[in-house]
Amino acid sequence: MLILVSRNTQKFRYIAPVFGPMYLLGGFGLSALLQLARRYLSAIASYRNFESVYVKQERPDLSIKSVLDSNR
């Protein structure tokens, strides 16, 4: 962004080689954010599945149930 507001913005032959890497890095950043969001949502879905199958059905052999009951 600093390149776009500098005093040489009218001389595109100097800054044109910068646009390619700048857009490439922007694309990598967006891709990394989307992967992070996908992992986070996957972790939430996995935890909710675990909770609905094991904790809410009150399986007696589950040690996490005793931990949760001790905190109440």
Jmol script that loads the backbone (N, CA, C; Angstrom):
load data "model"
ATOM      1  N   MET A   1       0.816  -1.192   0.000  1.00  0.00           N
ATOM      2  CA  MET A   1       0.000   0.000   0.000  1.00  0.00           C
ATOM      3  C   MET A   1       0.860   1.257   0.000  1.00  0.00           C
ATOM      4  N   LEU A   2       1.973   1.209   0.655  1.00  0.00           N
ATOM      5  CA  LEU A   2       2.843   2.382   0.686  1.00  0.00           C
ATOM      6  C   LEU A   2       3.337   2.740  -0.710  1.00  0.00           C
ATOM      7  N   ILE A   3       3.522   1.720  -1.528  1.00  0.00           N
ATOM      8  CA  ILE A   3       3.992   1.961  -2.883  1.00  0.00           C
ATOM      9  C   ILE A   3       2.957   2.751  -3.684  1.00  0.00           C
ATOM     10  N   LEU A   4       1.694   2.486  -3.428  1.00  0.00           N
ATOM     11  CA  LEU A   4       0.644   3.141  -4.198  1.00  0.00           C
ATOM     12  C   LEU A   4       0.498   4.624  -3.858  1.00  0.00           C
ATOM     13  N   VAL A   5       0.928   5.040  -2.694  1.00  0.00           N
ATOM     14  CA  VAL A   5       0.781   6.447  -2.309  1.00  0.00           C
ATOM     15  C   VAL A   5       2.102   7.207  -2.340  1.00  0.00           C
ATOM     16  N   SER A   6       3.136   6.580  -2.807  1.00  0.00           N
ATOM     17  CA  SER A   6       4.417   7.280  -2.881  1.00  0.00           C
ATOM     18  C   SER A   6       4.413   8.278  -4.032  1.00  0.00           C
ATOM     19  N   ARG A   7       5.456   9.079  -4.110  1.00  0.00           N
ATOM     20  CA  ARG A   7       5.484  10.154  -5.105  1.00  0.00           C
ATOM     21  C   ARG A   7       5.725   9.661  -6.518  1.00  0.00           C
ATOM     22  N   ASN A   8       6.145   8.437  -6.706  1.00  0.00           N
ATOM     23  CA  ASN A   8       6.435   7.907  -8.041  1.00  0.00           C
ATOM     24  C   ASN A   8       5.300   7.044  -8.581  1.00  0.00           C
ATOM     25  N   THR A   9       4.093   7.281  -8.141  1.00  0.00           N
ATOM     26  CA  THR A   9       3.002   6.429  -8.619  1.00  0.00           C
ATOM     27  C   THR A   9       2.665   6.662 -10.075  1.00  0.00           C
ATOM     28  N   GLN A  10       2.999   7.790 -10.620  1.00  0.00           N
ATOM     29  CA  GLN A  10       2.721   8.058 -12.031  1.00  0.00           C
ATOM     30  C   GLN A  10       3.728   7.365 -12.940  1.00  0.00           C
ATOM     31  N   LYS A  11       4.825   6.906 -12.412  1.00  0.00           N
ATOM     32  CA  LYS A  11       5.838   6.223 -13.212  1.00  0.00           C
ATOM     33  C   LYS A  11       5.651   4.712 -13.047  1.00  0.00           C
ATOM     34  N   PHE A  12       4.703   4.197 -13.800  1.00  0.00           N
ATOM     35  CA  PHE A  12       4.338   2.792 -13.643  1.00  0.00           C
ATOM     36  C   PHE A  12       5.440   1.836 -14.054  1.00  0.00           C
ATOM     37  N   ARG A  13       6.361   2.269 -14.860  1.00  0.00           N
ATOM     38  CA  ARG A  13       7.437   1.355 -15.259  1.00  0.00           C
ATOM     39  C   ARG A  13       8.335   1.014 -14.077  1.00  0.00           C
ATOM     40  N   TYR A  14       8.357   1.877 -13.041  1.00  0.00           N
ATOM     41  CA  TYR A  14       9.157   1.584 -11.847  1.00  0.00           C
ATOM     42  C   TYR A  14       8.420   0.684 -10.863  1.00  0.00           C
ATOM     43  N   ILE A  15       7.116   0.863 -10.773  1.00  0.00           N
ATOM     44  CA  ILE A  15       6.390   0.093  -9.758  1.00  0.00           C
ATOM     45  C   ILE A  15       5.636  -1.100 -10.327  1.00  0.00           C
ATOM     46  N   ALA A  16       5.567  -1.239 -11.640  1.00  0.00           N
ATOM     47  CA  ALA A  16       4.842  -2.357 -12.242  1.00  0.00           C
ATOM     48  C   ALA A  16       5.389  -3.718 -11.800  1.00  0.00           C
ATOM     49  N   PRO A  17       6.695  -3.925 -11.662  1.00  0.00           N
ATOM     50  CA  PRO A  17       7.171  -5.235 -11.204  1.00  0.00           C
ATOM     51  C   PRO A  17       6.779  -5.557  -9.762  1.00  0.00           C
ATOM     52  N   VAL A  18       6.359  -4.561  -9.017  1.00  0.00           N
ATOM     53  CA  VAL A  18       5.999  -4.789  -7.621  1.00  0.00           C
ATOM     54  C   VAL A  18       4.576  -5.321  -7.497  1.00  0.00           C
ATOM     55  N   PHE A  19       3.713  -4.989  -8.452  1.00  0.00           N
ATOM     56  CA  PHE A  19       2.313  -5.385  -8.351  1.00  0.00           C
ATOM     57  C   PHE A  19       2.135  -6.896  -8.352  1.00  0.00           C
ATOM     58  N   GLY A  20       2.898  -7.604  -9.175  1.00  0.00           N
ATOM     59  CA  GLY A  20       2.777  -9.063  -9.227  1.00  0.00           C
ATOM     60  C   GLY A  20       3.043  -9.727  -7.887  1.00  0.00           C
ATOM     61  N   PRO A  21       4.220  -9.498  -7.274  1.00  0.00           N
ATOM     62  CA  PRO A  21       4.468 -10.092  -5.959  1.00  0.00           C
ATOM     63  C   PRO A  21       3.493  -9.614  -4.881  1.00  0.00           C
ATOM     64  N   MET A  22       3.054  -8.364  -4.967  1.00  0.00           N
ATOM     65  CA  MET A  22       2.115  -7.844  -3.979  1.00  0.00           C
ATOM     66  C   MET A  22       0.786  -8.598  -4.065  1.00  0.00           C
ATOM     67  N   TYR A  23       0.272  -8.810  -5.276  1.00  0.00           N
ATOM     68  CA  TYR A  23      -0.976  -9.551  -5.428  1.00  0.00           C
ATOM     69  C   TYR A  23      -0.795 -11.016  -5.083  1.00  0.00           C
ATOM     70  N   LEU A  24       0.373 -11.570  -5.378  1.00  0.00           N
ATOM     71  CA  LEU A  24       0.649 -12.963  -5.035  1.00  0.00           C
ATOM     72  C   LEU A  24       0.654 -13.155  -3.523  1.00  0.00           C
ATOM     73  N   LEU A  25       1.308 -12.253  -2.805  1.00  0.00           N
ATOM     74  CA  LEU A  25       1.320 -12.338  -1.347  1.00  0.00           C
ATOM     75  C   LEU A  25      -0.074 -12.127  -0.768  1.00  0.00           C
ATOM     76  N   GLY A  26      -0.845 -11.247  -1.379  1.00  0.00           N
ATOM     77  CA  GLY A  26      -2.226 -11.053  -0.940  1.00  0.00           C
ATOM     78  C   GLY A  26      -3.048 -12.318  -1.117  1.00  0.00           C
ATOM     79  N   GLY A  27      -2.841 -13.010  -2.223  1.00  0.00           N
ATOM     80  CA  GLY A  27      -3.533 -14.273  -2.453  1.00  0.00           C
ATOM     81  C   GLY A  27      -3.119 -15.347  -1.463  1.00  0.00           C
ATOM     82  N   PHE A  28      -1.823 -15.397  -1.148  1.00  0.00           N
ATOM     83  CA  PHE A  28      -1.364 -16.355  -0.136  1.00  0.00           C
ATOM     84  C   PHE A  28      -1.955 -16.038   1.229  1.00  0.00           C
ATOM     85  N   GLY A  29      -2.061 -14.762   1.551  1.00  0.00           N
ATOM     86  CA  GLY A  29      -2.654 -14.363   2.828  1.00  0.00           C
ATOM     87  C   GLY A  29      -4.117 -14.757   2.912  1.00  0.00           C
ATOM     88  N   LEU A  30      -4.856 -14.531   1.847  1.00  0.00           N
ATOM     89  CA  LEU A  30      -6.270 -14.918   1.829  1.00  0.00           C
ATOM     90  C   LEU A  30      -6.416 -16.432   1.924  1.00  0.00           C
ATOM     91  N   SER A  31      -5.566 -17.158   1.215  1.00  0.00           N
ATOM     92  CA  SER A  31      -5.604 -18.611   1.284  1.00  0.00           C
ATOM     93  C   SER A  31      -5.300 -19.108   2.693  1.00  0.00           C
ATOM     94  N   ALA A  32      -4.325 -18.495   3.353  1.00  0.00           N
ATOM     95  CA  ALA A  32      -3.986 -18.894   4.719  1.00  0.00           C
ATOM     96  C   ALA A  32      -5.146 -18.605   5.681  1.00  0.00           C
ATOM     97  N   LEU A  33      -5.818 -17.478   5.509  1.00  0.00           N
ATOM     98  CA  LEU A  33      -6.968 -17.154   6.361  1.00  0.00           C
ATOM     99  C   LEU A  33      -8.109 -18.140   6.149  1.00  0.00           C
ATOM    100  N   LEU A  34      -8.350 -18.517   4.910  1.00  0.00           N
ATOM    101  CA  LEU A  34      -9.418 -19.481   4.634  1.00  0.00           C
ATOM    102  C   LEU A  34      -9.087 -20.851   5.212  1.00  0.00           C
ATOM    103  N   GLN A  35      -7.835 -21.275   5.122  1.00  0.00           N
ATOM    104  CA  GLN A  35      -7.447 -22.555   5.708  1.00  0.00           C
ATOM    105  C   GLN A  35      -7.564 -22.524   7.230  1.00  0.00           C
ATOM    106  N   LEU A  36      -7.197 -21.404   7.826  1.00  0.00           N
ATOM    107  CA  LEU A  36      -7.324 -21.271   9.273  1.00  0.00           C
ATOM    108  C   LEU A  36      -8.777 -21.337   9.706  1.00  0.00           C
ATOM    109  N   ALA A  37      -9.638 -20.661   8.978  1.00  0.00           N
ATOM    110  CA  ALA A  37     -11.067 -20.691   9.291  1.00  0.00           C
ATOM    111  C   ALA A  37     -11.634 -22.096   9.113  1.00  0.00           C
ATOM    112  N   ARG A  38     -11.200 -22.798   8.057  1.00  0.00           N
ATOM    113  CA  ARG A  38     -11.689 -24.155   7.826  1.00  0.00           C
ATOM    114  C   ARG A  38     -11.252 -25.098   8.948  1.00  0.00           C
ATOM    115  N   ARG A  39     -10.007 -24.962   9.394  1.00  0.00           N
ATOM    116  CA  ARG A  39      -9.532 -25.803  10.506  1.00  0.00           C
ATOM    117  C   ARG A  39     -10.283 -25.506  11.790  1.00  0.00           C
ATOM    118  N   TYR A  40     -10.541 -24.226  12.038  1.00  0.00           N
ATOM    119  CA  TYR A  40     -11.258 -23.830  13.249  1.00  0.00           C
ATOM    120  C   TYR A  40     -12.681 -24.377  13.228  1.00  0.00           C
ATOM    121  N   LEU A  41     -13.362 -24.249  12.101  1.00  0.00           N
ATOM    122  CA  LEU A  41     -14.723 -24.764  11.997  1.00  0.00           C
ATOM    123  C   LEU A  41     -14.745 -26.281  12.081  1.00  0.00           C
ATOM    124  N   SER A  42     -13.731 -26.930  11.526  1.00  0.00           N
ATOM    125  CA  SER A  42     -13.647 -28.382  11.627  1.00  0.00           C
ATOM    126  C   SER A  42     -13.445 -28.819  13.070  1.00  0.00           C
ATOM    127  N   ALA A  43     -12.622 -28.084  13.801  1.00  0.00           N
ATOM    128  CA  ALA A  43     -12.395 -28.422  15.213  1.00  0.00           C
ATOM    129  C   ALA A  43     -13.667 -28.237  16.029  1.00  0.00           C
ATOM    130  N   ILE A  44     -14.418 -27.196  15.746  1.00  0.00           N
ATOM    131  CA  ILE A  44     -15.685 -26.979  16.459  1.00  0.00           C
ATOM    132  C   ILE A  44     -16.671 -28.103  16.146  1.00  0.00           C
ATOM    133  N   ALA A  45     -16.760 -28.490  14.870  1.00  0.00           N
ATOM    134  CA  ALA A  45     -17.667 -29.572  14.485  1.00  0.00           C
ATOM    135  C   ALA A  45     -17.245 -30.886  15.139  1.00  0.00           C
ATOM    136  N   SER A  46     -15.964 -31.139  15.209  1.00  0.00           N
ATOM    137  CA  SER A  46     -15.476 -32.367  15.831  1.00  0.00           C
ATOM    138  C   SER A  46     -15.793 -32.382  17.332  1.00  0.00           C
ATOM    139  N   TYR A  47     -15.614 -31.255  17.994  1.00  0.00           N
ATOM    140  CA  TYR A  47     -15.919 -31.190  19.425  1.00  0.00           C
ATOM    141  C   TYR A  47     -17.411 -31.368  19.676  1.00  0.00           C
ATOM    142  N   ARG A  48     -18.232 -30.737  18.848  1.00  0.00           N
ATOM    143  CA  ARG A  48     -19.687 -30.876  19.027  1.00  0.00           C
ATOM    144  C   ARG A  48     -20.131 -32.306  18.782  1.00  0.00           C
ATOM    145  N   ASN A  49     -19.507 -32.983  17.820  1.00  0.00           N
ATOM    146  CA  ASN A  49     -19.814 -34.388  17.587  1.00  0.00           C
ATOM    147  C   ASN A  49     -19.412 -35.224  18.799  1.00  0.00           C
ATOM    148  N   PHE A  50     -18.227 -34.983  19.325  1.00  0.00           N
ATOM    149  CA  PHE A  50     -17.775 -35.694  20.521  1.00  0.00           C
ATOM    150  C   PHE A  50     -18.731 -35.461  21.690  1.00  0.00           C
ATOM    151  N   GLU A  51     -19.118 -34.212  21.859  1.00  0.00           N
ATOM    152  CA  GLU A  51     -19.993 -33.878  22.976  1.00  0.00           C
ATOM    153  C   GLU A  51     -21.365 -34.530  22.830  1.00  0.00           C
ATOM    154  N   SER A  52     -21.902 -34.524  21.613  1.00  0.00           N
ATOM    155  CA  SER A  52     -23.236 -35.112  21.435  1.00  0.00           C
ATOM    156  C   SER A  52     -23.213 -36.634  21.548  1.00  0.00           C
ATOM    157  N   VAL A  53     -22.156 -37.270  21.111  1.00  0.00           N
ATOM    158  CA  VAL A  53     -22.108 -38.730  21.147  1.00  0.00           C
ATOM    159  C   VAL A  53     -21.728 -39.251  22.531  1.00  0.00           C
ATOM    160  N   TYR A  54     -20.710 -38.655  23.137  1.00  0.00           N
ATOM    161  CA  TYR A  54     -20.185 -39.226  24.380  1.00  0.00           C
ATOM    162  C   TYR A  54     -20.694 -38.545  25.648  1.00  0.00           C
ATOM    163  N   VAL A  55     -20.735 -37.250  25.672  1.00  0.00           N
ATOM    164  CA  VAL A  55     -21.074 -36.556  26.913  1.00  0.00           C
ATOM    165  C   VAL A  55     -22.579 -36.499  27.128  1.00  0.00           C
ATOM    166  N   LYS A  56     -23.328 -36.127  26.100  1.00  0.00           N
ATOM    167  CA  LYS A  56     -24.770 -35.972  26.274  1.00  0.00           C
ATOM    168  C   LYS A  56     -25.499 -37.301  26.384  1.00  0.00           C
ATOM    169  N   GLN A  57     -24.933 -38.360  25.843  1.00  0.00           N
ATOM    170  CA  GLN A  57     -25.563 -39.676  25.989  1.00  0.00           C
ATOM    171  C   GLN A  57     -25.166 -40.348  27.291  1.00  0.00           C
ATOM    172  N   GLU A  58     -24.346 -39.681  28.067  1.00  0.00           N
ATOM    173  CA  GLU A  58     -23.931 -40.126  29.405  1.00  0.00           C
ATOM    174  C   GLU A  58     -23.375 -41.544  29.394  1.00  0.00           C
ATOM    175  N   ARG A  59     -22.361 -41.729  28.644  1.00  0.00           N
ATOM    176  CA  ARG A  59     -21.684 -43.028  28.638  1.00  0.00           C
ATOM    177  C   ARG A  59     -20.935 -43.193  29.959  1.00  0.00           C
ATOM    178  N   PRO A  60     -21.143 -44.268  30.664  1.00  0.00           N
ATOM    179  CA  PRO A  60     -20.535 -44.418  31.986  1.00  0.00           C
ATOM    180  C   PRO A  60     -19.026 -44.643  31.974  1.00  0.00           C
ATOM    181  N   ASP A  61     -18.485 -45.127  30.885  1.00  0.00           N
ATOM    182  CA  ASP A  61     -17.060 -45.420  30.848  1.00  0.00           C
ATOM    183  C   ASP A  61     -16.221 -44.231  30.392  1.00  0.00           C
ATOM    184  N   LEU A  62     -16.803 -43.100  30.230  1.00  0.00           N
ATOM    185  CA  LEU A  62     -16.089 -41.933  29.746  1.00  0.00           C
ATOM    186  C   LEU A  62     -15.516 -41.144  30.914  1.00  0.00           C
ATOM    187  N   SER A  63     -14.220 -40.961  30.924  1.00  0.00           N
ATOM    188  CA  SER A  63     -13.585 -40.267  32.044  1.00  0.00           C
ATOM    189  C   SER A  63     -13.880 -38.771  32.027  1.00  0.00           C
ATOM    190  N   ILE A  64     -14.149 -38.203  30.853  1.00  0.00           N
ATOM    191  CA  ILE A  64     -14.428 -36.770  30.797  1.00  0.00           C
ATOM    192  C   ILE A  64     -15.721 -36.440  31.525  1.00  0.00           C
ATOM    193  N   LYS A  65     -16.651 -37.369  31.568  1.00  0.00           N
ATOM    194  CA  LYS A  65     -17.914 -37.136  32.279  1.00  0.00           C
ATOM    195  C   LYS A  65     -17.655 -36.933  33.765  1.00  0.00           C
ATOM    196  N   SER A  66     -16.749 -37.707  34.337  1.00  0.00           N
ATOM    197  CA  SER A  66     -16.438 -37.534  35.752  1.00  0.00           C
ATOM    198  C   SER A  66     -15.725 -36.217  36.008  1.00  0.00           C
ATOM    199  N   VAL A  67     -14.917 -35.776  35.062  1.00  0.00           N
ATOM    200  CA  VAL A  67     -14.230 -34.480  35.193  1.00  0.00           C
ATOM    201  C   VAL A  67     -15.248 -33.354  35.124  1.00  0.00           C
ATOM    202  N   LEU A  68     -16.176 -33.440  34.191  1.00  0.00           N
ATOM    203  CA  LEU A  68     -17.204 -32.408  34.076  1.00  0.00           C
ATOM    204  C   LEU A  68     -18.111 -32.372  35.299  1.00  0.00           C
ATOM    205  N   ASP A  69     -18.437 -33.543  35.840  1.00  0.00           N
ATOM    206  CA  ASP A  69     -19.295 -33.587  37.034  1.00  0.00           C
ATOM    207  C   ASP A  69     -18.588 -33.046  38.264  1.00  0.00           C
ATOM    208  N   SER A  70     -17.284 -33.181  38.328  1.00  0.00           N
ATOM    209  CA  SER A  70     -16.549 -32.705  39.503  1.00  0.00           C
ATOM    210  C   SER A  70     -16.448 -31.183  39.533  1.00  0.00           C
ATOM    211  N   ASN A  71     -16.586 -30.539  38.366  1.00  0.00           N
ATOM    212  CA  ASN A  71     -16.511 -29.083  38.307  1.00  0.00           C
ATOM    213  C   ASN A  71     -17.834 -28.417  38.630  1.00  0.00           C
ATOM    214  N   ARG A  72     -18.900 -29.150  38.730  1.00  0.00           N
ATOM    215  CA  ARG A  72     -20.233 -28.560  39.009  1.00  0.00           C
ATOM    216  C   ARG A  72     -20.505 -28.433  40.463  1.00  0.00           C
TER     217      ARG A  72
END
end "model"
wireframe off; spacefill off
backbone 0.3
color backbone group
